[in-house]
Amino acid sequence: MTGAADIGYLDLAVASLLVLAAGLVSMFLQLGLGRRLLLASVRTVVQLLLVGYVLQFVFGQGSWYVVLGMAAVMIVAAARAAIRRPSRTYRGAFRQSFFTLLITGCAVTVTVTTVVIGVDPWFEARYFIPLLGMILGNGLTGISLGLDSLLSDLVDGRHLVEAELAMGATRWEAARPRVQSAVRRGLIPIINSMMVVGLVSLPGMMTGQILAGADPMEAVKYQIVVMFMIAGATSLGTIGITLLAARRLFTTHHQLCLECVHDQES
């Protein structure tokens, strides 16, 4: 077989029976997850079908402004998702998240398409959009975990932080251990994924290429590039957002500015 087997709408309906089975088990055990499973399934179908039509249009255009326009929409959506996940936020969080994802996402994606893969032009939609999507999906997780850890440490441990500042510590000296802890937490998912990739799980991109008929070794090489790409972008993004947040939450007079922080709406 030289390509992936075609999947029809009837095949999708058959696949939905797997979710139906999970819903029936939920009802039997009275887990209360039936409605959520149904909603999640409907959203999955609608969102993926819509993005399929959008990608067909974008791939067919081949214009740089169409590709960058879609990239901008993806970055805005990722930035909003990143700051909505933590239990707390602060003024300016969306702006900082947006520029962090913009810089790290585009820089890493362009580097991979031009230097590693050698795509010409560099904005070729079939490469640029999927690679950027993988970076943003993992990057927003790192950003949200890092922000959640940093804000929790500063708010819950405010008395210790303020005591350190009162004893002469600079804002960076007070923030550094919290920033370090936040970055570590933000990088846990990608590090865990890299530790077990190929042993516990076969990543989606590699699996998709193999199903499409690609040589397994070529699929593996692409997956290695993707894992390194995601790890680099997630690391840079998590470090960047935590440093920006720490700078925002400490004044130039080395005081903690917790009035900038507020709880997220549930």
BELNOR-V235247 format. One record per pair of residues at least 4 apart in sequence whose C-alpha atoms are under 8 Angstrom apart, sorted by the first residue. I is the first residue (numbers start at 0). J is the second residue. D is the distance in Angstrom with one decimal. If there is no record, write none. Layout:
BEGIN
i:I j:J d:D
i:I j:J d:D
END
This chain:
BEGIN
i:0 j:212 d:6.6
i:1 j:211 d:7.1
i:1 j:212 d:4.9
i:1 j:213 d:7.8
i:2 j:210 d:7.1
i:2 j:211 d:4.4
i:2 j:212 d:4.6
i:2 j:213 d:7.9
i:3 j:210 d:5.3
i:3 j:211 d:4.0
i:3 j:212 d:6.3
i:4 j:210 d:8.0
i:4 j:211 d:7.8
i:6 j:10 d:5.9
i:6 j:11 d:7.2
i:7 j:11 d:6.5
i:8 j:12 d:6.3
i:9 j:13 d:6.3
i:10 j:14 d:6.2
i:11 j:15 d:6.3
i:12 j:16 d:7.0
i:13 j:17 d:7.8
i:14 j:18 d:7.8
i:15 j:19 d:6.4
i:16 j:20 d:6.0
i:17 j:21 d:6.5
i:18 j:22 d:6.2
i:18 j:36 d:7.5
i:18 j:40 d:7.7
i:19 j:23 d:6.2
i:20 j:24 d:6.3
i:21 j:25 d:6.2
i:22 j:26 d:6.2
i:22 j:32 d:7.1
i:22 j:33 d:5.0
i:22 j:36 d:6.7
i:22 j:37 d:7.8
i:23 j:27 d:6.1
i:23 j:33 d:7.6
i:24 j:28 d:6.1
i:25 j:29 d:5.8
i:25 j:30 d:5.1
i:25 j:31 d:6.6
i:25 j:32 d:6.0
i:25 j:33 d:6.1
i:26 j:30 d:6.4
i:26 j:31 d:6.8
i:26 j:32 d:7.6
i:26 j:33 d:6.5
i:32 j:36 d:6.0
i:33 j:37 d:6.2
i:34 j:38 d:6.1
i:35 j:39 d:6.0
i:36 j:40 d:6.0
i:37 j:41 d:6.2
i:38 j:42 d:6.1
i:39 j:43 d:6.0
i:40 j:44 d:6.3
i:41 j:45 d:6.1
i:42 j:46 d:5.7
i:43 j:47 d:5.9
i:44 j:48 d:6.0
i:45 j:49 d:6.1
i:46 j:50 d:6.1
i:47 j:51 d:6.0
i:48 j:52 d:6.4
i:49 j:53 d:6.3
i:50 j:54 d:6.0
i:51 j:55 d:6.2
i:52 j:56 d:6.4
i:53 j:57 d:6.2
i:54 j:58 d:5.8
i:55 j:59 d:6.0
i:56 j:60 d:6.3
i:57 j:61 d:6.7
i:57 j:65 d:6.5
i:57 j:66 d:6.6
i:57 j:124 d:6.9
i:58 j:124 d:5.6
i:58 j:125 d:6.5
i:60 j:65 d:7.3
i:61 j:65 d:7.5
i:61 j:66 d:7.5
i:61 j:123 d:6.9
i:61 j:124 d:6.8
i:62 j:66 d:6.5
i:63 j:67 d:6.1
i:63 j:122 d:6.2
i:63 j:123 d:8.0
i:64 j:68 d:5.8
i:65 j:69 d:6.3
i:66 j:70 d:6.2
i:66 j:122 d:6.9
i:66 j:123 d:8.0
i:66 j:124 d:6.1
i:66 j:127 d:8.0
i:66 j:128 d:7.3
i:67 j:71 d:6.1
i:68 j:72 d:6.5
i:69 j:73 d:6.3
i:69 j:128 d:8.0
i:70 j:74 d:6.2
i:70 j:128 d:6.8
i:70 j:131 d:7.6
i:71 j:75 d:6.2
i:72 j:76 d:6.2
i:73 j:77 d:6.1
i:73 j:132 d:7.4
i:73 j:135 d:7.9
i:74 j:78 d:6.0
i:74 j:97 d:6.6
i:74 j:100 d:6.6
i:74 j:101 d:6.4
i:74 j:135 d:7.1
i:75 j:79 d:6.2
i:75 j:97 d:6.4
i:76 j:80 d:6.2
i:77 j:81 d:6.0
i:77 j:97 d:7.9
i:77 j:100 d:7.9
i:77 j:135 d:6.3
i:77 j:136 d:7.1
i:77 j:139 d:6.1
i:78 j:82 d:6.5
i:78 j:93 d:6.2
i:78 j:96 d:5.3
i:78 j:97 d:5.0
i:78 j:100 d:7.0
i:78 j:139 d:6.8
i:79 j:83 d:6.2
i:79 j:93 d:6.4
i:79 j:97 d:8.0
i:80 j:84 d:6.5
i:80 j:139 d:7.1
i:81 j:85 d:7.8
i:81 j:96 d:7.3
i:81 j:139 d:4.8
i:81 j:140 d:6.6
i:81 j:142 d:6.1
i:81 j:143 d:4.8
i:82 j:88 d:6.8
i:82 j:92 d:6.7
i:82 j:93 d:6.4
i:82 j:96 d:7.3
i:82 j:142 d:7.9
i:82 j:143 d:6.0
i:82 j:146 d:7.9
i:83 j:88 d:7.9
i:83 j:143 d:7.9
i:83 j:263 d:7.3
i:84 j:143 d:6.0
i:85 j:143 d:5.8
i:85 j:144 d:7.0
i:85 j:146 d:6.7
i:85 j:147 d:4.7
i:85 j:263 d:7.6
i:86 j:147 d:6.6
i:86 j:262 d:6.1
i:86 j:263 d:5.5
i:87 j:147 d:6.8
i:87 j:150 d:6.7
i:87 j:151 d:7.7
i:87 j:260 d:6.8
i:87 j:261 d:5.7
i:87 j:262 d:4.3
i:87 j:263 d:5.1
i:88 j:92 d:6.6
i:88 j:150 d:7.5
i:88 j:260 d:5.7
i:88 j:261 d:5.7
i:88 j:262 d:6.3
i:88 j:263 d:6.3
i:89 j:259 d:5.3
i:89 j:260 d:4.3
i:89 j:261 d:6.0
i:90 j:259 d:5.9
i:90 j:260 d:7.1
i:91 j:95 d:6.3
i:92 j:96 d:6.0
i:92 j:244 d:7.5
i:93 j:97 d:5.9
i:94 j:98 d:6.3
i:95 j:99 d:6.0
i:95 j:240 d:6.7
i:95 j:243 d:7.0
i:95 j:244 d:7.9
i:96 j:100 d:6.2
i:96 j:142 d:7.6
i:96 j:240 d:6.4
i:97 j:101 d:6.0
i:98 j:102 d:6.0
i:99 j:103 d:6.0
i:99 j:104 d:8.0
i:99 j:236 d:5.8
i:99 j:239 d:6.4
i:99 j:240 d:6.4
i:100 j:104 d:5.3
i:100 j:105 d:7.8
i:100 j:135 d:6.9
i:100 j:138 d:7.2
i:100 j:139 d:7.7
i:100 j:236 d:6.4
i:101 j:105 d:5.8
i:102 j:106 d:5.8
i:103 j:107 d:6.0
i:103 j:232 d:5.6
i:103 j:235 d:6.6
i:103 j:236 d:6.1
i:104 j:108 d:6.0
i:104 j:131 d:6.2
i:104 j:134 d:6.1
i:104 j:135 d:6.5
i:104 j:232 d:6.4
i:105 j:109 d:5.9
i:105 j:131 d:7.2
i:106 j:110 d:6.1
i:107 j:111 d:6.2
i:107 j:228 d:6.7
i:107 j:231 d:7.8
i:107 j:232 d:6.4
i:108 j:112 d:6.2
i:108 j:127 d:6.7
i:108 j:130 d:6.4
i:108 j:131 d:5.9
i:108 j:134 d:7.9
i:108 j:228 d:7.9
i:109 j:113 d:5.9
i:109 j:114 d:8.0
i:109 j:121 d:6.6
i:109 j:122 d:7.8
i:109 j:127 d:7.6
i:110 j:114 d:5.4
i:110 j:115 d:6.9
i:111 j:115 d:4.8
i:111 j:116 d:6.0
i:111 j:117 d:7.8
i:111 j:228 d:7.5
i:112 j:116 d:5.1
i:112 j:117 d:5.7
i:112 j:118 d:5.3
i:112 j:121 d:5.7
i:112 j:122 d:7.8
i:112 j:126 d:7.0
i:112 j:127 d:6.9
i:113 j:117 d:4.6
i:113 j:118 d:5.5
i:113 j:119 d:7.3
i:113 j:121 d:5.5
i:117 j:121 d:7.7
i:118 j:122 d:7.9
i:118 j:123 d:6.9
i:118 j:126 d:7.9
i:119 j:123 d:6.9
i:121 j:127 d:7.5
i:122 j:126 d:7.6
i:122 j:127 d:5.7
i:123 j:127 d:5.8
i:124 j:128 d:5.5
i:124 j:129 d:8.0
i:125 j:129 d:6.8
i:126 j:130 d:6.1
i:127 j:131 d:6.0
i:128 j:132 d:6.0
i:129 j:133 d:6.3
i:130 j:134 d:6.4
i:130 j:225 d:7.7
i:131 j:135 d:6.1
i:132 j:136 d:6.0
i:133 j:137 d:6.3
i:133 j:229 d:7.2
i:134 j:138 d:5.7
i:134 j:228 d:7.4
i:134 j:229 d:5.3
i:134 j:232 d:6.6
i:134 j:233 d:7.3
i:135 j:139 d:5.8
i:136 j:140 d:6.8
i:137 j:141 d:6.5
i:137 j:189 d:7.6
i:137 j:229 d:6.8
i:137 j:233 d:6.5
i:138 j:142 d:6.2
i:138 j:229 d:7.5
i:138 j:232 d:6.6
i:138 j:233 d:4.6
i:138 j:236 d:6.4
i:138 j:237 d:7.4
i:139 j:143 d:6.0
i:139 j:233 d:8.0
i:140 j:144 d:6.1
i:140 j:185 d:7.2
i:141 j:145 d:6.0
i:141 j:184 d:7.8
i:141 j:185 d:4.2
i:141 j:186 d:6.0
i:141 j:188 d:7.7
i:141 j:233 d:6.0
i:141 j:234 d:7.7
i:141 j:236 d:7.4
i:141 j:237 d:5.6
i:142 j:146 d:6.0
i:142 j:185 d:6.4
i:142 j:233 d:7.8
i:142 j:236 d:6.6
i:142 j:237 d:4.9
i:142 j:240 d:6.5
i:142 j:241 d:7.9
i:143 j:147 d:6.0
i:143 j:185 d:7.5
i:144 j:148 d:6.2
i:144 j:181 d:7.3
i:144 j:184 d:6.3
i:144 j:185 d:4.9
i:145 j:149 d:6.1
i:145 j:181 d:4.4
i:145 j:182 d:5.6
i:145 j:183 d:7.8
i:145 j:184 d:6.1
i:145 j:185 d:4.6
i:145 j:237 d:6.2
i:145 j:240 d:7.8
i:145 j:241 d:6.5
i:146 j:150 d:5.9
i:146 j:181 d:6.9
i:146 j:240 d:7.5
i:146 j:241 d:6.4
i:146 j:244 d:7.7
i:147 j:151 d:6.0
i:147 j:181 d:7.8
i:148 j:152 d:6.1
i:148 j:177 d:7.9
i:148 j:180 d:7.3
i:148 j:181 d:5.0
i:148 j:184 d:7.2
i:149 j:153 d:6.2
i:149 j:177 d:5.8
i:149 j:178 d:6.3
i:149 j:180 d:7.6
i:149 j:181 d:5.3
i:149 j:241 d:7.1
i:150 j:154 d:6.0
i:150 j:260 d:7.9
i:151 j:155 d:5.6
i:151 j:156 d:7.7
i:152 j:156 d:5.4
i:152 j:157 d:7.6
i:152 j:177 d:6.4
i:153 j:157 d:5.3
i:153 j:160 d:7.1
i:153 j:177 d:7.5
i:154 j:257 d:7.1
i:156 j:160 d:6.3
i:157 j:161 d:6.0
i:158 j:162 d:6.0
i:159 j:163 d:6.2
i:160 j:164 d:6.3
i:160 j:173 d:6.1
i:160 j:255 d:7.8
i:161 j:165 d:6.0
i:161 j:254 d:7.5
i:161 j:255 d:6.9
i:162 j:166 d:6.2
i:163 j:167 d:6.7
i:163 j:168 d:5.5
i:163 j:173 d:6.4
i:164 j:168 d:4.6
i:164 j:169 d:6.3
i:164 j:170 d:7.0
i:164 j:173 d:6.7
i:164 j:253 d:6.9
i:164 j:254 d:7.0
i:168 j:172 d:5.8
i:168 j:173 d:6.2
i:169 j:173 d:6.3
i:169 j:253 d:5.8
i:170 j:174 d:6.0
i:170 j:249 d:6.2
i:170 j:250 d:7.8
i:170 j:253 d:4.8
i:170 j:254 d:7.0
i:170 j:255 d:7.9
i:171 j:175 d:5.6
i:172 j:176 d:7.7
i:173 j:177 d:7.8
i:174 j:178 d:6.0
i:174 j:245 d:6.5
i:175 j:179 d:6.1
i:176 j:180 d:6.2
i:177 j:181 d:6.1
i:178 j:182 d:6.1
i:178 j:241 d:6.0
i:178 j:242 d:7.0
i:178 j:245 d:7.4
i:179 j:183 d:6.2
i:180 j:184 d:6.3
i:181 j:185 d:6.2
i:181 j:241 d:7.1
i:182 j:186 d:6.2
i:182 j:234 d:7.8
i:182 j:237 d:5.9
i:182 j:238 d:6.0
i:182 j:241 d:7.2
i:183 j:187 d:6.4
i:185 j:237 d:6.3
i:186 j:190 d:6.1
i:186 j:233 d:7.1
i:186 j:234 d:6.5
i:186 j:237 d:7.6
i:187 j:191 d:6.0
i:188 j:192 d:6.2
i:189 j:193 d:6.2
i:189 j:229 d:7.7
i:189 j:230 d:6.2
i:189 j:233 d:7.8
i:190 j:194 d:6.2
i:190 j:230 d:7.6
i:191 j:195 d:6.6
i:192 j:196 d:5.8
i:193 j:226 d:7.1
i:195 j:199 d:5.4
i:195 j:200 d:6.8
i:196 j:200 d:5.5
i:196 j:201 d:6.4
i:196 j:202 d:7.1
i:197 j:201 d:5.3
i:197 j:202 d:7.7
i:201 j:205 d:6.8
i:201 j:206 d:6.3
i:202 j:206 d:6.2
i:202 j:222 d:7.5
i:203 j:207 d:5.9
i:204 j:208 d:6.3
i:204 j:218 d:7.9
i:204 j:222 d:6.7
i:205 j:209 d:6.2
i:205 j:218 d:5.1
i:205 j:219 d:6.2
i:205 j:221 d:7.3
i:205 j:222 d:5.7
i:206 j:210 d:6.1
i:206 j:218 d:7.9
i:207 j:211 d:6.1
i:208 j:212 d:6.4
i:208 j:213 d:5.4
i:208 j:218 d:5.9
i:209 j:213 d:5.0
i:209 j:214 d:6.7
i:209 j:215 d:6.0
i:209 j:218 d:6.6
i:213 j:217 d:7.0
i:213 j:218 d:6.5
i:214 j:218 d:6.3
i:215 j:219 d:6.1
i:216 j:220 d:6.2
i:217 j:221 d:6.3
i:218 j:222 d:6.2
i:219 j:223 d:6.2
i:220 j:224 d:6.4
i:221 j:225 d:6.2
i:222 j:226 d:6.1
i:223 j:227 d:6.2
i:224 j:228 d:6.0
i:225 j:229 d:6.0
i:226 j:230 d:6.0
i:227 j:231 d:6.0
i:228 j:232 d:6.2
i:229 j:233 d:5.8
i:230 j:234 d:6.0
i:231 j:235 d:6.2
i:232 j:236 d:5.9
i:233 j:237 d:5.9
i:234 j:238 d:6.1
i:235 j:239 d:5.9
i:236 j:240 d:6.1
i:237 j:241 d:6.2
i:238 j:242 d:6.2
i:239 j:243 d:6.2
i:240 j:244 d:5.9
i:241 j:245 d:6.0
i:242 j:246 d:6.1
i:243 j:247 d:6.2
i:244 j:248 d:6.1
i:245 j:249 d:6.3
i:246 j:250 d:7.5
i:248 j:255 d:6.1
i:248 j:256 d:5.0
i:248 j:257 d:6.7
i:248 j:259 d:7.0
i:249 j:253 d:6.0
i:249 j:254 d:5.5
i:249 j:255 d:4.7
i:249 j:256 d:5.5
i:250 j:254 d:5.3
i:250 j:255 d:6.6
i:250 j:256 d:6.6
i:256 j:260 d:7.9
END
